Amino acid sequence: MLRLNVHLVERQRARPAGISTGSAAPDGAEASSAGAHAHRTTGTQNASTQSPGAVVGAPAAVAGAAGEGTIFGHPRNAFVRAADEAEIRARDCPGRRPFHTLLTVQDRMYMQWQTYLAWYHFVKQQKSDFCTDMVAMTRLLASADGKPDGLMALMPTHVSAQLGHDKTRGFQVINRPWSVLQFLQSPMYKERVLEEYVLILEGDHILLRPIPNRATPDTPVGFFFPYMSPDQVPDHPRVVGKWYKGPREHVQPTGPSPALLHVKMLEQITSDWYDLSVELKRDRETDICFGWVLEMWGYTLTCARHGIRHLVWQQFQIEPSATWRQNVTAEQPYIFHYTFGHEYTRDGMPMVGQVGEWSFDKRQYFGGFPASPLGEPPECAFEATKVLVSLFNEGSAASPPWRERAVTLARDTTRMQAPPPLNQSAPAYLAVVGTGPWVMTSPAWKARAPNAFFFFEKGRAHTPIGSASWSLSDEGDQILFNFCARDLLTVSSDEGGRPMLSGSTYTFSLAERHGAPVGVDPAMWETPLAKRIIGAGPYAWAGTPVVVFMDKGALHTPWAAGTWRIDEGDPEQVVVDFLGARCHIRFLPCGRFISVRQSDGDVVQGSTQIGERAQRRCYELR
């Protein structure tokens, strides 16, 4: 087991010769900083480590702040420059509690462009506040054999040899605690980190404003990750219990990034954080249960074992996507974590579990930098997506090598052009849009429940196993249905006169539907609001699909059929009845609505939502 034995001694402020950490400070600047930041203690290193297939204590490399060196062939002074660290430390800011930021990354193209963005926005926010707590940043780079990369001149960097497969078992994130451990054991640690606190970040973090230090010597600050709750999935309590025998509530739903903690606490837990992460990965059941957040569990379980309780700060960061609606302006977070994809239709409707017609996901750019600038999101995309694109475009424009290293995707998913609109007067369009549910009569579906298909405007379709698409034939009398197989459907009628859709693979008939609302003037279905919502969608009710407003007042919901009509007292509002409840719905721009239940005033939001593609579940039909 790796162990870091630390004997606390008084930290020397003077830096040894030969280490460049920035422009030379004015004479007396270091001495005058005594009142500007806490006098920090550190430890002499007495570590016994054995790196599997790696060089222990790989040489640290620090460069760039003084303007020396090049970055992928471009001079250092062409890039954004951080404020002088000695000058920041010397500022007269009573009550300030400075911290040192550690940016943990690996030597991959995928993380190089993330590093550019993280560094650019760190410097921007650092310079925006004269009395900032964000004094300095050091990059912790894990690379093959501890080799420097092309960004050494950009920012102060410590390099360590990345772990071998016997430790990571392919899960490279374990290099995070490993690189922190290697840094703590290096001379560079006491040379660089003069502050009492450290903030741990990762490459896909963009700072939105200066972060204040809310940590104390005994209480670190972490972020609440909903997917880190010990009760999130059925297996979590049991698997967590294998590694921590105390009360389950002591295992907090937080992680090591972002985390702001005292240096003594970091020294105390890092060896165990690394060791436990390796152990968790070796245990097959735990590996399956914890998945892509396994190293985060290594951190939070280690903290629980050490009796450490975090201040869980929800405003610490934001993790938006197109699946759930978050607003950066309203929530005012400090960090934008772009770990999730932003997937939309061309008109800005969220798409779940699939690559969108407009799409940005960091995982699309393992082999090169994203385009600069990124194409603007659709008008109806969530505010957080628009903020992210703006942050990207600002940072990439300030990085000279960006465009020459950008990759061209097979299709530029941020610059998709909308297809021509469907002919809404075509016979096949009129036969399927606003009607339904359609029941598939093919043998594989006869016994399935549910068995309800819907065709919506703009070529969207909803099936029991996910989303699909459709288009019109050139003549407009047939439907090209893209489902598990591509089939050309002809509109016809059965012997009883009921509409049918017939193709070589699929056959549909129109199902019996719930009765229309009583006493409604047929002219109601020709009003502007009725025309707007019939065939629109598919809608999700509080995130649960699918809600369909069909012609003649028929309503389909995930729970039961119902009816809808225009509110006689308010032509901009719809009244729906299902499951014995009445709700009043007001439709908003961009495919959204708000429902208020009449009996108790309960408010629910709904929106157009394109679900996971049906093709992923077509195996169920075999």
C-alpha positions in Angstrom: 0.0 0.0 0.0 1.2 3.5 -0.8 1.6 5.7 2.1 2.6 9.4 2.4 4.2 10.1 5.8 4.3 13.8 6.4 6.1 15.5 9.3 4.9 19.1 9.5 7.5 21.8 9.4 7.4 25.5 8.7 7.2 26.2 5.0 10.1 28.3 3.6 8.8 31.1 1.4 11.9 31.4 -0.8 11.9 29.3 -4.0 15.1 27.5 -4.9 17.0 28.7 -8.0 16.2 27.1 -11.3 12.5 26.9 -10.8 10.5 29.3 -12.9 7.0 30.1 -11.5 6.4 33.4 -13.0 7.9 36.8 -13.7 10.4 38.0 -11.1 8.8 39.7 -8.1 9.9 43.2 -7.1 12.5 43.3 -4.4 10.8 42.8 -1.0 7.5 41.5 -2.6 7.8 38.1 -0.9 8.6 39.6 2.4 5.8 42.1 2.2 3.3 39.3 1.7 3.3 38.2 5.3 0.0 39.7 6.0 -1.6 38.9 2.7 -2.0 35.2 3.0 -1.8 32.6 5.8 1.6 31.3 6.8 1.4 27.7 5.6 3.1 24.6 6.9 3.9 21.6 4.8 5.7 18.3 5.1 9.0 16.8 4.3 8.5 13.8 2.1 9.3 10.3 3.4 7.4 8.3 0.9 7.9 4.7 -0.2 6.2 4.2 -3.6 6.4 1.7 -6.3 4.9 2.8 -9.7 3.8 -0.1 -11.9 5.8 0.4 -15.1 6.3 4.1 -14.5 9.0 6.4 -13.4 8.5 7.4 -9.8 8.9 11.0 -9.2 8.9 12.1 -12.8 10.6 15.5 -13.2 8.4 18.4 -12.7 8.2 21.0 -15.5 7.3 24.6 -14.8 7.3 27.2 -17.6 5.4 29.8 -19.4 4.5 32.5 -17.0 7.5 34.6 -17.9 6.8 34.2 -21.6 9.5 31.6 -22.5 9.0 28.6 -24.8 6.5 27.9 -27.5 3.1 26.1 -27.6 2.7 23.9 -30.6 4.9 26.3 -32.5 3.3 29.5 -31.3 5.2 31.9 -28.9 4.0 31.9 -25.3 3.3 35.6 -25.4 0.5 35.0 -28.0 -1.6 33.3 -25.3 -3.5 34.7 -22.3 -1.1 35.3 -19.4 -2.0 34.8 -15.8 -1.4 37.6 -13.2 1.9 37.4 -11.4 1.5 35.0 -8.5 3.8 36.9 -6.1 2.0 40.1 -6.8 -1.4 38.5 -6.1 -0.1 37.1 -2.9 1.2 40.5 -1.8 -2.1 42.3 -2.3 -3.5 44.0 0.8 -6.9 42.2 1.1 -7.9 41.7 4.7 -9.8 38.5 5.4 -8.8 36.9 2.1 -8.4 33.1 2.3 -6.3 32.2 -0.8 -6.1 28.8 -2.4 -4.1 27.0 -5.0 -5.9 25.3 -8.0 -4.8 21.9 -9.2 -5.9 21.0 -12.7 -5.8 17.2 -13.2 -5.4 16.0 -16.8 -3.8 13.4 -19.0 -1.7 13.6 -22.1 -4.4 13.3 -24.8 -5.6 15.5 -27.6 -9.0 15.3 -26.0 -7.7 17.0 -22.9 -5.4 19.5 -24.6 -8.2 21.6 -25.9 -10.0 21.3 -22.6 -6.9 22.6 -20.9 -6.8 25.6 -23.2 -10.4 26.5 -22.2 -9.9 25.8 -18.5 -6.7 27.9 -18.4 -8.2 30.8 -20.4 -11.3 31.1 -18.2 -9.3 30.7 -15.0 -7.1 33.6 -15.9 -10.1 35.7 -17.0 -11.8 35.2 -13.6 -8.6 35.5 -11.6 -8.0 39.0 -13.2 -11.6 40.1 -12.7 -11.3 40.3 -8.9 -8.4 42.2 -7.3 -8.8 40.4 -4.0 -9.5 37.0 -5.5 -8.8 33.8 -3.4 -7.7 32.1 -6.7 -4.0 32.8 -6.3 -2.4 30.3 -8.7 -3.0 27.2 -10.8 -0.7 24.1 -11.4 -1.5 21.5 -14.0 -1.0 17.9 -12.9 -0.3 16.0 -16.1 -0.2 12.2 -16.2 1.6 11.0 -19.4 3.3 8.0 -20.8 6.7 7.6 -19.1 6.3 11.0 -17.6 7.0 12.8 -20.9 6.2 16.5 -21.2 3.6 17.6 -23.8 3.1 20.5 -26.1 1.5 22.7 -23.4 4.4 22.9 -20.9 4.9 26.6 -21.8 1.3 27.5 -21.3 1.0 27.1 -17.5 3.0 25.7 -14.5 2.9 21.9 -14.9 3.9 18.8 -12.9 4.3 15.7 -14.9 4.0 12.2 -13.5 4.2 8.8 -15.3 0.7 7.5 -15.8 -0.3 4.2 -14.3 -0.1 0.8 -16.1 -3.0 -1.4 -17.0 -2.5 -3.5 -13.9 -3.6 -0.6 -11.8 -6.2 1.2 -14.0 -7.6 -1.9 -15.8 -8.5 0.5 -18.6 -10.1 3.1 -16.3 -7.7 6.0 -16.8 -9.4 8.3 -14.3 -7.5 6.5 -11.5 -4.6 8.6 -12.8 -6.2 11.6 -11.0 -5.5 10.5 -7.4 -2.2 9.0 -8.7 -1.0 12.3 -10.1 -2.1 14.2 -7.0 -0.1 11.7 -4.9 3.0 12.1 -7.1 2.7 15.9 -6.8 2.5 15.8 -3.1 5.6 13.7 -3.0 7.6 16.0 -5.3 9.8 19.0 -4.4 7.5 21.0 -6.6 4.6 20.7 -4.2 6.2 22.8 -1.5 7.8 25.1 -4.1 4.4 25.8 -5.8 1.7 25.5 -3.2 2.2 28.3 -0.6 -1.5 28.5 0.3 -3.3 26.6 3.0 -6.0 25.4 0.7 -6.3 23.7 -2.7 -9.0 23.5 -5.3 -9.1 20.3 -7.4 -10.5 20.8 -10.9 -10.5 18.7 -14.1 -10.2 19.6 -17.8 -13.9 20.0 -18.6 -14.4 22.7 -16.0 -14.9 26.3 -17.1 -14.9 29.0 -14.4 -17.9 31.4 -14.7 -16.8 33.8 -11.9 -14.2 33.9 -9.1 -14.6 31.1 -6.6 -14.6 32.2 -2.9 -12.9 29.9 -0.3 -15.7 28.4 1.9 -13.6 25.6 3.2 -12.2 25.4 6.8 -9.4 23.2 8.1 -11.9 20.6 9.2 -14.6 21.0 6.5 -13.9 20.7 2.8 -16.3 21.9 0.1 -17.8 19.6 -2.4 -20.6 19.5 -5.0 -23.8 17.4 -4.8 -23.8 14.7 -7.5 -27.3 13.1 -7.6 -25.9 10.0 -9.2 -23.5 9.6 -6.2 -26.2 8.9 -3.6 -25.7 5.6 -1.8 -29.4 4.9 -2.4 -29.5 5.9 -6.1 -29.7 2.4 -7.5 -30.8 -0.9 -5.7 -27.3 -2.3 -5.5 -25.6 0.8 -4.1 -26.4 0.3 -0.4 -25.1 -3.3 -0.4 -21.9 -2.5 -2.5 -21.2 0.7 -0.5 -21.5 -1.5 2.7 -18.7 -3.7 1.4 -16.3 -0.8 1.7 -17.7 1.3 4.5 -19.2 -0.2 7.7 -20.4 3.0 9.2 -23.8 4.8 8.8 -24.7 5.1 5.1 -25.5 8.8 5.5 -21.8 9.4 6.2 -21.0 8.5 2.6 -21.8 11.9 1.0 -22.9 12.2 -2.7 -19.8 14.3 -3.6 -16.5 13.7 -5.4 -12.9 14.9 -5.7 -13.6 17.5 -8.4 -14.5 20.1 -7.8 -13.3 19.9 -4.2 -11.8 22.7 -2.1 -9.9 21.5 1.0 -7.1 22.2 3.4 -3.7 21.0 2.3 -3.3 18.9 5.5 -6.5 17.1 4.7 -5.3 16.5 1.1 -2.1 15.0 2.5 -4.1 12.9 4.9 -6.4 11.2 2.4 -4.6 11.1 -1.0 -2.8 7.8 -0.5 -6.0 6.1 0.7 -8.0 7.7 -2.1 -5.6 6.2 -4.7 -5.3 2.8 -3.0 -9.1 2.4 -2.6 -9.8 3.4 -6.2 -7.5 0.6 -7.4 -9.2 -1.9 -5.1 -12.6 -0.9 -6.2 -11.7 -1.4 -9.8 -10.3 -4.9 -9.1 -13.6 -6.0 -7.5 -15.9 -7.0 -10.4 -19.2 -6.4 -8.6 -18.1 -3.0 -7.4 -16.7 -2.1 -10.8 -20.0 -2.9 -12.5 -22.0 -1.0 -9.8 -20.0 2.2 -9.7 -19.1 2.3 -13.4 -17.8 5.6 -14.7 -17.8 7.3 -11.3 -15.8 4.6 -9.6 -12.9 6.9 -8.7 -15.4 9.4 -7.3 -16.6 6.7 -5.0 -13.0 6.0 -4.1 -12.8 9.6 -2.9 -16.1 9.8 -1.0 -15.6 6.4 0.7 -12.1 7.5 1.8 -13.5 10.7 3.2 -16.1 8.7 5.1 -13.4 6.4 6.5 -11.5 9.4 7.7 -14.6 11.0 9.3 -14.5 13.9 6.9 -17.8 15.7 6.2 -18.1 18.1 3.3 -20.0 21.3 3.0 -22.0 20.2 0.0 -22.4 23.4 -2.1 -24.9 23.1 -4.9 -23.9 26.5 -6.4 -20.3 25.2 -6.8 -21.0 24.1 -10.3 -23.6 23.2 -12.9 -23.9 20.2 -15.1 -26.4 21.0 -17.8 -27.6 19.0 -20.8 -30.5 19.0 -23.2 -32.2 16.3 -21.1 -32.8 18.5 -18.0 -33.4 22.2 -18.0 -30.9 24.3 -16.0 -30.4 28.0 -16.3 -26.9 29.5 -15.7 -28.2 33.0 -15.3 -30.8 32.1 -12.7 -28.7 29.6 -10.7 -25.4 31.6 -10.8 -23.0 28.7 -10.4 -19.2 29.2 -10.2 -18.2 26.3 -12.6 -19.7 25.0 -15.8 -19.0 21.3 -16.0 -19.7 20.3 -19.6 -19.6 16.5 -19.0 -23.0 15.8 -20.7 -24.0 16.1 -24.3 -26.2 18.9 -25.6 -28.5 17.2 -28.2 -31.4 19.0 -30.0 -33.5 18.9 -33.1 -32.9 21.6 -35.6 -35.6 23.7 -34.0 -34.2 23.2 -30.5 -36.3 20.4 -29.1 -34.2 18.2 -26.7 -33.2 14.8 -27.9 -32.6 12.1 -25.3 -30.2 9.2 -25.6 -29.0 10.0 -29.1 -26.9 12.3 -31.2 -28.9 15.4 -32.0 -29.6 17.1 -35.3 -27.7 19.9 -33.5 -25.2 18.4 -31.2 -22.2 19.2 -29.0 -20.6 16.5 -26.9 -17.0 16.7 -25.8 -16.7 12.9 -26.6 -17.0 13.7 -30.3 -13.5 15.3 -30.2 -11.1 12.7 -28.9 -8.9 13.1 -32.1 -8.8 16.9 -32.4 -10.0 20.3 -31.3 -13.7 21.3 -31.9 -14.4 23.8 -34.6 -13.8 27.4 -33.9 -16.2 29.0 -33.7 -18.9 26.4 -32.9 -22.2 26.9 -34.7 -24.9 28.7 -32.8 -27.5 26.5 -31.1 -31.1 26.5 -32.3 -33.2 29.4 -31.0 -35.2 27.2 -28.7 -32.1 25.4 -27.2 -31.8 25.8 -23.4 -30.0 28.9 -22.1 -27.2 26.8 -20.6 -26.3 25.4 -24.1 -26.1 28.9 -25.5 -23.8 29.9 -22.6 -21.6 26.9 -23.2 -21.1 27.7 -26.9 -20.3 31.4 -26.0 -17.7 30.2 -23.5 -16.2 27.8 -26.1 -16.0 30.4 -28.8 -14.5 33.0 -26.6 -11.8 30.7 -25.3 -11.0 29.1 -28.7 -10.6 32.5 -30.4 -7.9 33.4 -27.8 -5.8 30.2 -28.6 -3.7 30.6 -31.7 -3.3 26.8 -32.5 -7.0 26.1 -32.1 -8.2 26.3 -35.7 -5.1 24.6 -37.2 -5.7 21.6 -34.8 -9.5 21.5 -35.2 -11.0 18.3 -36.6 -13.6 18.1 -39.3 -16.3 15.7 -38.3 -18.1 13.6 -40.9 -21.0 16.0 -40.3 -20.6 19.3 -38.5 -23.3 18.7 -35.9 -23.3 22.4 -34.8 -24.1 23.6 -38.4 -26.9 21.3 -39.6 -29.3 22.7 -42.2 -33.0 22.1 -41.8 -34.6 19.8 -44.4 -37.5 21.1 -46.5 -40.8 21.1 -44.6 -43.3 18.4 -45.2 -46.3 19.1 -47.4 -49.1 19.5 -44.8 -51.8 19.2 -47.4 -50.5 15.9 -48.8 -53.0 13.0 -48.4 -50.6 10.8 -46.4 -49.8 13.7 -44.0 -53.4 14.4 -43.3 -54.0 10.7 -42.7 -51.5 10.3 -39.9 -50.6 13.6 -38.3 -53.0 14.3 -35.4 -54.5 10.8 -35.6 -53.8 7.7 -33.6 -52.9 5.7 -31.8 -51.8 3.4 -34.6 -51.5 -0.3 -33.7 -49.0 -2.5 -35.4 -50.6 -5.7 -36.6 -47.3 -7.5 -37.5 -46.9 -10.8 -35.6 -44.0 -9.6 -33.5 -46.3 -6.8 -32.0 -49.7 -8.4 -31.7 -49.2 -9.4 -28.0 -47.1 -6.4 -27.0 -48.3 -3.8 -24.5 -48.2 -1.0 -25.1 -48.8 -1.1 -28.8 -49.3 2.6 -29.7 -47.5 4.5 -32.6 -47.9 8.2 -33.3 -46.9 10.3 -36.3 -46.1 14.0 -35.5 -45.4 17.1 -37.6 -41.8 17.7 -38.8 -41.3 14.0 -39.5 -41.2 12.8 -35.9 -42.7 9.5 -34.7 -43.1 7.9 -31.3 -43.1 4.1 -30.9 -43.3 1.9 -27.8 -39.5 1.3 -27.9 -38.3 4.8 -28.7 -38.3 7.6 -31.3 -38.4 7.1 -35.1 -38.8 9.3 -38.1 -40.9 9.5 -41.3 -41.1 11.5 -44.5 -43.4 11.7 -47.5 -43.1 10.1 -50.9 -42.7 12.5 -53.8 -46.3 12.2 -54.7 -47.4 12.7 -51.0 -49.6 9.6 -50.9 -47.2 7.3 -49.1 -45.0 7.4 -46.0 -41.4 6.4 -45.8 -41.2 5.1 -42.2 -37.7 4.8 -40.6 -38.1 2.3 -37.8 -36.3 -1.0 -37.2 -36.5 -1.4 -40.9 -37.2 1.2 -43.6 -40.6 0.6 -45.1 -42.9 2.5 -47.5 -46.4 2.6 -46.1 -49.5 3.1 -48.2 -52.7 4.7 -46.8 -55.7 2.4 -47.2 -58.8 1.1 -45.4 -59.8 -2.3 -44.0 -63.0 -4.1 -44.9 -64.8 -2.1 -42.2 -63.6 1.2 -43.6 -61.0 1.9 -40.8 -57.8 3.6 -42.0 -54.8 1.3 -42.4 -51.1 1.8 -43.2 -49.6 -1.1 -45.2 -46.1 -1.9 -46.2 -43.9 -4.8 -47.0 -42.6 -5.1 -43.4 -45.2 -3.3 -41.2 -48.9 -3.0 -41.2 -50.9 -0.6 -38.9 -54.5 -0.1 -38.1 -56.1 2.9 -36.3 -57.0 1.9 -32.8 -60.2 2.6 -31.0 -59.8 5.9 -29.0 -61.3 7.6 -26.0 -64.6 9.4 -26.7 -64.5 13.1 -27.7 -65.4 15.7 -25.1 -69.1 16.2 -24.8 -70.9 19.3 -26.1 -68.0 20.8 -28.0 -68.6 22.9 -31.0 -66.7 21.3 -34.0 -65.4 24.8 -34.9 -63.2 24.6 -31.8 -60.7 22.3 -33.7 -60.2 25.1 -36.3 -59.1 27.7 -33.7 -55.4 28.9 -33.8 -54.5 27.1 -30.6 -56.1 23.8 -31.7 -54.3 23.9 -35.0 -51.0 24.7 -33.2 -51.1 21.6 -30.8 -52.8 18.9 -32.9 -50.0 16.8 -34.2 -47.3 18.7 -32.3 -44.9 16.9 -30.1 -44.2 14.4 -28.8 -44.7 15.9 -25.4 -43.4 14.7 -22.1 -45.3 15.4 -18.9 -42.8 16.3 -16.2 -40.2 14.3 -18.2 -42.5 11.2 -18.7 -43.5 10.5 -22.4 -45.7 10.5 -24.2 -48.5 13.0 -24.2 -50.4 13.5 -27.5 -53.1 16.0 -28.4 -55.1 14.4 -31.2 -57.8 15.6 -33.4 -61.4 16.0 -32.2 -60.3 16.3 -28.5 -58.7 12.9 -28.0 -55.8 12.8 -25.5 -53.1 10.1 -25.0 -51.0 10.2 -21.8 -48.6 7.6 -20.3 -51.2 6.7 -17.7 -54.6 6.7 -19.4 -56.6 8.1 -22.3 -58.5 11.3 -21.8 -60.0 14.3 -23.6 -59.0 17.9 -24.2 -60.7 21.1 -25.4 -60.1 24.8 -25.6 -61.0 26.6 -22.4 -64.2 28.6 -23.2 -63.2 31.4 -20.9 -59.6 31.6 -22.2 -58.9 30.8 -25.8 -55.2 30.6 -25.1 -55.7 27.7 -22.6 -56.6 24.0 -22.9 -58.7 22.0 -20.4 -57.7 18.3 -20.1 -59.5 15.5 -18.3 -58.0 12.1 -17.5 -57.9 9.7 -14.5 -60.7 11.7 -12.9 -58.6 14.9 -12.7 -59.0 18.1 -14.6 -56.0 20.3 -15.5 -55.6 23.6 -17.2 -52.7 23.8 -19.6 -51.1 26.9 -21.1 -48.7 26.4 -24.0 -45.5 28.4 -24.1 -43.0 29.0 -27.0 -40.5 26.4 -27.9 -42.7 23.3 -27.4 -43.3 23.8 -23.7 -46.4 24.0 -21.5 -47.4 24.5 -17.9 -50.3 22.4 -16.3 -52.2 23.4 -13.2 -54.4 20.8 -11.6 -57.8 22.3 -10.8 -58.4 20.4 -7.5 -55.2 21.5 -5.6 -53.3 23.9 -7.8 -50.4 21.4 -8.4 -48.1 22.7 -11.1 -46.3 20.5 -13.6 -44.2 21.5 -16.6 -44.1 19.7 -19.9 -42.1 20.0 -23.1 -41.5 18.4 -26.5 -38.9 15.6 -26.0 -37.4 13.3 -28.6 -36.6 10.0 -26.9 -33.9 7.4 -27.4 -33.9 6.0 -30.9 -36.0 2.8 -31.4 -33.2 1.1 -33.3 -31.4 0.5 -30.1 -34.2 -1.9 -29.0 -35.1 -3.5 -32.3 -33.5 -6.8 -31.0 -36.7 -7.2 -28.9 -38.6 -7.9 -32.1 -36.6 -10.9 -33.1 
